[in-house]
Amino acid sequence: MNRIISFVKEWMLVIAMLTGVLLYAVYHELPVLHHLGQDALRAVKFVQPVLIFVMLFLSFCRIAPKDLRLHRWQFLLLLIQGLSFILLALPVVWAASHSGAFASFITSARIPLEAAMLCLICPTATACAVVVRKLGGDMAQCVTYTILINIMVAILVPAVIPFLYRDGGISFMAAFLTIMAKVFPLLILPCLAAWLVRFLLPRFHAFLTGLTDLAFYIWAVSLTLAIMMSTRAIYHFGGSLWLLAAIAAASLLSCIFQFWAGRKIGRRYGKEEEITMGQSLGQKNTVFAIWMGYTFMEPIVSVAGGFYSIWHNLYNSWQLHRQLHQKT
């Protein structure tokens, strides 16, 4: 029994991912369950934010307000995400108003390019602090960067998207408020609630900080639901197999680049920063990415968020597996 428990703990993320895929596959292949689809979708959309809120609340309980400080590396990562997003957008915008072989090539590759844009600008996952703590990084720095990148996304995406979709009728202020309405309840409110508990209910706060692994297990359940949504997006993909492969490749390359860049820069600052920066840049809020792709881009682009969810969680599973065996 102990070996089974140890195995489940070690491969928790992989088990959560496989469970998410299998649950949606079973639902999709059994028509008798299809009448439950809309109710199940509404339930997932309600439960998942609640789980994320609780997980972030528990994580923020471990971080005092004074721990949230600005560091130079945070602005380097913001620069990487912002510049890579803009640099990929430029040829797409240019090709829309030009002709010729190169413009035609860019136009034909527009969907994979936008998929990469989505993966590069997507903000840090709300669960990132949980993984950073498990790997030995700095939770407070990770949380600080998560707040900063969400603010930048709320400003940069509304500023760039209208150039990509001139007929979309998207105004800067409307897009900004839409993104902030999505971000604020699941990022700022858990932080404020945790700090109120810290100062007003110190005994309860001490109890919560003693629940060391609860946030991780909540994340595993949330991951199952996220993978279900990702699998749903892939199942309902309306394009060709080649386009699906191109989007998958774009998301994989974006994932590799960001984890590599974050850890590469982080090595200059130390082991703790290497872990923190790698996760802050590479681990993404893929549910937010799917929503952002579906809301502001071609709906087909949102599939990139589903693929990215698979790539970064596979990498996280390997990292946690390696970390556990290094300790033993």
C-alpha positions in Angstrom: 0.0 0.0 0.0 2.8 2.4 0.9 4.4 1.7 -2.5 1.1 2.5 -4.3 0.8 5.8 -2.3 4.4 6.7 -3.1 3.8 6.0 -6.8 0.6 8.1 -6.9 2.4 11.0 -5.2 5.4 10.8 -7.6 3.3 10.7 -10.8 0.4 12.8 -9.6 0.5 15.2 -12.5 0.7 12.4 -15.1 -2.2 10.6 -13.5 -4.2 13.8 -13.4 -3.5 14.4 -17.1 -4.4 10.9 -18.2 -7.6 11.0 -16.1 -8.6 14.3 -17.8 -8.0 12.8 -21.3 -9.8 9.5 -20.4 -12.8 11.2 -18.9 -13.5 13.3 -21.9 -12.8 10.5 -24.3 -15.3 8.2 -22.5 -17.9 11.0 -22.6 -17.2 11.6 -26.3 -17.4 8.0 -27.3 -20.6 7.2 -25.3 -23.6 8.9 -26.8 -25.7 8.0 -23.8 -23.7 10.6 -21.8 -24.0 13.4 -24.4 -27.2 14.9 -22.8 -25.0 15.6 -19.7 -22.6 17.7 -21.8 -23.9 21.2 -21.1 -24.5 20.6 -17.4 -21.0 19.1 -17.0 -19.4 22.0 -18.9 -21.2 24.5 -16.6 -20.1 22.5 -13.5 -16.4 22.5 -14.7 -16.5 26.2 -15.4 -17.8 26.8 -11.9 -15.6 24.3 -10.0 -12.3 25.1 -11.7 -12.2 28.8 -10.7 -13.2 27.8 -7.1 -10.3 25.3 -6.9 -7.9 27.8 -8.3 -9.0 30.4 -5.8 -8.6 28.0 -2.9 -5.2 26.8 -4.2 -3.9 30.4 -4.6 -5.4 31.4 -1.2 -3.4 28.6 0.5 -0.2 29.6 -1.5 -0.6 33.3 -0.6 -1.0 32.4 3.1 2.7 31.5 2.9 3.8 34.8 1.5 3.9 38.0 3.6 3.2 41.3 1.7 6.8 42.4 2.4 8.1 39.4 0.5 6.7 40.7 -2.8 9.6 42.7 -4.2 10.6 43.8 -7.6 13.7 42.2 -9.2 15.6 43.0 -12.3 15.0 39.6 -13.8 11.3 40.1 -13.7 11.6 42.9 -16.2 13.9 40.8 -18.4 11.2 38.1 -18.6 8.5 40.7 -19.3 10.7 42.0 -22.1 11.1 38.4 -23.6 7.4 37.8 -23.5 6.4 41.2 -24.8 9.0 41.4 -27.6 8.4 37.9 -28.8 4.7 38.5 -29.0 5.2 41.8 -31.0 7.9 40.4 -33.3 5.7 37.5 -34.4 2.7 39.9 -34.8 4.6 42.3 -37.1 5.0 39.9 -40.2 1.3 38.9 -39.8 0.2 42.5 -39.9 2.6 43.3 -42.8 1.4 40.3 -44.9 -2.2 41.4 -44.6 -1.5 44.5 -46.7 1.1 43.2 -49.1 1.3 40.7 -51.9 4.1 38.5 -53.2 5.5 35.1 -52.4 6.8 36.0 -48.9 3.5 37.7 -48.0 1.6 34.6 -49.2 3.8 32.4 -47.2 3.2 34.4 -44.0 -0.5 34.4 -44.7 -0.5 30.6 -45.1 1.4 30.3 -41.8 -0.8 32.8 -39.9 -2.6 30.3 -37.7 0.6 28.6 -36.4 2.2 32.0 -35.9 -0.8 33.2 -33.9 -0.6 30.0 -31.9 3.0 30.8 -31.0 2.0 34.4 -30.2 -0.7 33.1 -27.8 1.7 30.7 -26.1 4.4 33.4 -25.7 2.2 36.1 -24.3 0.1 33.9 -22.1 0.6 34.9 -18.4 2.2 32.6 -15.8 0.0 29.9 -14.4 -1.7 30.6 -11.1 -0.4 27.2 -10.0 3.2 28.2 -10.7 3.9 29.1 -7.1 2.9 25.6 -6.0 5.4 24.0 -8.4 8.1 26.5 -7.6 7.8 25.7 -3.9 8.0 21.9 -4.7 11.1 22.4 -6.8 12.9 24.7 -4.3 12.4 28.1 -5.9 11.1 31.4 -4.5 7.3 31.5 -4.3 7.2 35.2 -3.5 9.2 36.2 -6.6 7.0 33.9 -8.7 3.9 35.5 -7.4 5.3 39.0 -8.0 6.0 38.1 -11.6 2.6 36.5 -12.1 1.0 39.8 -11.1 3.3 41.8 -13.4 2.7 39.6 -16.4 -1.0 39.7 -16.0 -0.9 43.5 -15.9 1.3 43.6 -19.1 -1.0 41.1 -20.9 -4.1 43.3 -20.1 -2.3 46.2 -21.7 -0.4 44.7 -24.6 -2.9 42.2 -26.0 -5.7 44.9 -26.5 -3.0 47.2 -28.0 -1.9 44.6 -30.6 -4.9 42.5 -31.4 -6.8 45.3 -33.3 -3.9 45.4 -35.8 -4.3 41.7 -36.4 -8.1 41.7 -36.7 -9.0 45.1 -38.2 -12.6 44.0 -38.9 -13.1 42.5 -35.4 -14.4 45.7 -33.8 -12.3 45.2 -30.7 -11.5 48.4 -28.8 -8.6 48.7 -26.4 -10.7 49.6 -23.4 -13.2 46.8 -24.1 -10.5 44.2 -24.4 -8.6 45.6 -21.4 -11.7 45.5 -19.1 -12.6 42.0 -20.4 -9.1 40.6 -19.5 -9.0 42.4 -16.1 -12.4 41.0 -15.3 -11.0 37.5 -16.0 -7.8 38.1 -14.0 -8.9 40.0 -10.9 -11.1 37.5 -9.2 -8.6 34.6 -9.5 -5.4 36.5 -8.8 -5.9 39.6 -6.7 -8.8 38.5 -4.5 -7.1 35.3 -3.1 -4.1 37.4 -2.3 -6.1 40.0 -0.4 -8.1 37.3 1.4 -4.9 35.5 2.5 -3.4 38.7 3.9 -6.6 39.5 5.8 -6.5 36.1 7.4 -2.8 36.6 8.2 -3.5 39.9 10.1 -6.9 39.2 11.6 -6.9 35.5 12.3 -3.3 34.5 13.1 -4.2 31.1 14.6 -6.3 30.1 11.6 -3.5 31.4 9.4 -1.0 29.1 11.2 -3.3 26.2 10.7 -3.6 26.9 7.0 0.2 27.2 6.6 0.5 23.7 8.2 -1.4 22.2 5.3 1.8 21.8 3.3 0.6 19.6 0.4 -3.1 20.5 0.1 -2.5 23.2 -2.6 -0.6 20.7 -4.7 -3.4 18.1 -4.5 -6.0 20.8 -5.3 -3.9 21.7 -8.3 -3.9 18.0 -9.4 -7.7 18.1 -9.5 -7.7 21.4 -11.3 -5.3 20.0 -13.8 -7.6 17.1 -14.5 -10.4 19.6 -15.4 -8.0 21.7 -17.4 -6.8 18.7 -19.5 -10.5 17.7 -20.0 -11.1 21.2 -21.5 -7.9 20.9 -23.6 -8.9 17.5 -24.9 -12.4 18.9 -25.7 -10.7 21.7 -27.7 -8.6 19.2 -29.7 -11.6 16.8 -30.3 -13.6 19.7 -31.7 -10.7 21.0 -33.9 -12.2 22.1 -37.2 -9.0 22.2 -39.3 -6.9 19.7 -41.2 -4.5 17.3 -39.6 -1.6 19.2 -40.9 -2.8 22.4 -39.4 -3.4 20.6 -36.1 0.2 19.3 -36.2 1.5 22.8 -37.0 -0.3 24.3 -34.0 1.0 21.5 -31.8 4.6 22.1 -33.1 4.3 25.9 -32.5 3.1 25.4 -28.9 5.9 22.8 -28.3 8.6 25.1 -29.6 7.2 28.0 -27.6 7.2 25.8 -24.5 10.8 24.6 -25.0 12.0 28.2 -25.7 10.5 29.7 -22.7 11.6 27.1 -20.2 15.1 27.2 -21.7 15.3 31.0 -21.7 14.0 31.4 -18.2 16.5 28.8 -16.8 19.4 30.1 -18.9 19.0 33.7 -17.6 18.3 32.4 -14.1 21.6 30.6 -13.8 23.3 34.0 -13.6 21.4 34.7 -10.4 21.6 31.3 -8.6 19.9 27.9 -8.4 16.8 29.3 -6.7 16.3 32.0 -9.3 17.0 29.5 -12.1 14.0 27.4 -10.9 11.8 30.4 -10.3 12.5 32.1 -13.6 12.2 28.9 -15.6 8.8 28.2 -14.2 7.6 31.8 -14.3 8.4 32.0 -18.0 7.5 28.5 -19.1 4.5 27.4 -16.9 1.4 29.0 -18.4 -2.2 29.7 -17.5 -3.4 27.5 -20.3 -7.1 27.8 -19.4 -6.6 31.6 -19.8 -4.8 31.0 -23.1 -7.7 28.9 -24.5 -10.1 31.6 -23.4 -7.9 34.4 -24.9 -7.5 32.6 -28.2 -11.2 31.9 -28.5 -12.1 35.5 -27.5 -9.6 37.7 -29.3 -8.2 35.5 -32.2 -9.5 32.8 -34.6 -11.2 30.2 -32.4 -9.0 27.5 -34.0 -5.9 29.2 -32.4 -7.2 28.4 -28.9 -6.2 24.8 -29.5 -2.6 25.9 -28.9 -3.4 26.4 -25.2 -4.6 22.8 -25.0 -1.4 21.5 -26.5 0.7 23.8 -24.3 -1.0 22.4 -21.2 0.2 18.9 -22.2 3.8 20.0 -22.9 4.4 22.1 -19.8 2.8 19.6 -17.5 4.8 16.7 -18.9 7.9 18.7 -18.2 6.7 19.6 -14.7 6.1 15.9 -14.0 9.6 15.0 -15.1 11.1 17.8 -13.0 9.1 16.8 -9.9 10.1 13.1 -10.5 13.8 14.1 -10.7 13.5 16.3 -7.7 12.0 13.5 -5.6 14.8 11.1 -6.6 17.5 13.6 -5.9 16.2 13.9 -2.3 16.2 10.2 -1.9 
